[in-house]
Amino acid sequence: MTQNESAHSWAHAVSLTGLPASGRWSALIEIGGDRFGIEVADSRLRVIEDVGINATWDFEYAVSEQEWTDFCAVPPARGFTSAQAMVATQGSERVRGDRAAWARGAAVVDRVLDARRRLANVAQPAVVASPAPRQPGPGISPIEGRYVHLDVQGVRQRLYFEAAGEGPALVCLHTAGADSRQYRYMLEDSELTAKHRVYAFDMPWHGRSDPPDNWASTRYALTTETYAATVLGFIDALGIEAPILIGCSMGGAIALYLASRHGDRFTGVCALEGGLGNPGRFVEWTNRSDVDHSTFLTSWVGGLIAPTSPDGPRNQTLWGYAQSGPGVYQGDTYFYSQDLPRHAEDLSPATCPLYVFSGEYDYSATTEMSRDAAERLGGELVDMRTKGHFPMSEDPVGFAGYLYPVLEKLTSKPAL
């Protein structure tokens, strides 16, 4: 196959369907020694195979030969799952030029490189995906949805929560910029709800919980104290005694904090993908009027999903990110990237059983970061091979194999 035939083949495999119009922009893509241009206008993509010496571009995106080899591995390693993942983990200097134009076109660049990878791997066996969760039967879901009113640091909050099942309580905390729908598979898992009463609530500003009345003139920035007070306030408002706390990403991070500072309130804590802070997750592109934050976010977090996760849960996870309010994700990452690290410096060991779960593909809270948090707080690391940053949402069947044995340990012996 000649270079032009190769370019022609992969170019037709790139679809912009589902992406909003990102304006008119152009980019030079460099993959090792191969260079080609792309131009986007009115949601149409044109590939320029022969790049002239006088051509100009809004931005350039470059990867080395070795990075391309790692990107095309089956399956790829952590940090090489998407074009955006390589920016986050291998260095942002690969983007040169107008970075705002890149942010508007990041999802397109993801699709361009993914199409090239599919062509390069056409003779390779496909990645074996985890089993998809069983579809619920027709009829009313067992999930109950309610609102609860409570005061958090003197401010009245109206929080939405869902619950299902009977038995010892699990209280579940969603990730940054998302909401409690990430726990829908656990809430509808009859094996789990036969043993536990599962609760999942939306933080203020998220999902179906309310923002403040003056949200349009307020810059949201979540703090450690407010987050902890909200979680404890929710538990108190519902009269939940000694629950098992399960939090993911920023929810996992606050779970670590609560295990240290308020461990006596919990039977145990399961911190999923939650280290003690990562400054690299706070970026301006998630809250700018010239960048569609919903589209950028699906690209920004998409590389954190494991290549082995089934398509349905993967896409539903990203849909949740496409629905967050403006500035909400950035306000959450203020907590995780800037505020929490200041509190983490003097955290004492957990005063309840602590399990720190880490997915192999998570580069936001890496396995190394999770291991460090577990060692510092006296917890146990649960190393989840082939899993990503949103295990309960992106791969619920695979995640159950790691979570349920831990829940059995926590409920079969008294808390510390």
C-alpha positions, 0 to 999 in steps of 0.5 A: 500500500502506498502512502497516498493509498494509506492516507486515502483509506484512513481518511474515509474512516474518520467521522465527525458525526456527533461532534458539534461544529468546532469552527474553521481551523487547520492542523499539521499532524506529525507521526514520526516522519509522516506529515499530513494536514487536516482542515475542518470547516462546517463539520467537514474534514479534509485531509491534505496528503502533500504538505507544502513548505509554505503551508500554514496551520493553526496548530501542530500535533506531533508524536514520535515513532516510539510513541506511535508504536506504543499507541498502536500496541494491542492493547495500548499501555496507560497513557497511549489510549487516545491522542488526548491521553498522550497530551496528558501523560507524554507531554503537552509540548506536542501541541504547538501553535494556537492551543485554543484551536487545539482545544476546540479540535481535540475530539477531532484529533482523537478520531483522526489518530484512532482511524490511523491506528485502526488501519495500522492494526487491521491485521492484529487481533482486536482487544478483548472487551469485558462482558457488558452488563446484563440489560434490565428487563422491562418494567419499573426499575428498583431504584428509588429517587428522592430529594433531601434538604440539609444544611451544609456549613450554614447553607441549605442544600437540596440534594438528589439521591437514589437508593436500592436494596436492603442491608448494611449501607453503601454510600457512593460518591461520583467523579468530578463533573459527573453525577450519581448515574455512574452507580446505576449498574450497582443500584440495579445489581440484584446480587449487590442489593440483596445484601446492601442498601446502596445510596448514591447522591449528586453533589450540589451543582451536579446532576439533579441537585441544585446549584446556588440561586446566583450560580450565573454570577458565581465561580464554583470551586469545591473545597475539602472542608465543604466536600467533607461536610456535604458527605457527612451531612447527607449521611446524618440527614438520612440517619445512616449508621456506619456505612461503607463509603465508596468514592471514585476519582474526586470521590475517592480522594475525599474518601481517603480524607474522611477515612483519616479524619472521620474514620469512626463514622464508617464501617470501611472506606473504598477509595476508587481511583483517588490519590491525594491530588494531581495538579495536572487535572486543573486546566483552563480548557474546561471553562472557557467561552470559546471552547465547548466544555462538554465536547472537550471533556469527553476527550479529556477524560476519554483516554482514562477509560480502559480499552477493554471496557465494553462500548455501552458503559464506555459511551454512557460514562462519557455522556455524563461528562457531556452534560455537566454545567459550565465550570463544574468540572473545573471547580471540582478539579480545584478541590483535587488539584489545588485544595486537597494537596494542602490538607493531605500533607498532615493526614494521619492513618485511617481509623477504619478499614481502608481499601484503595482501588486502582485501575491499570489505565488510570493516569489521573490517579495512577497505581503508583499514586494509589499505592502511596496513598494506601501506604501513607494511610495504612490501607490496602491497595487493590490493583485492578488489571485492565480497568480504567478510571471509572470502574463502576461505570465503564466496566461494572461486571469486571469491577464487581469481581474486585469490589464484592470480595472487599465488601464481604470482608468489611461486613463479615468482621467488626469495624476497627 
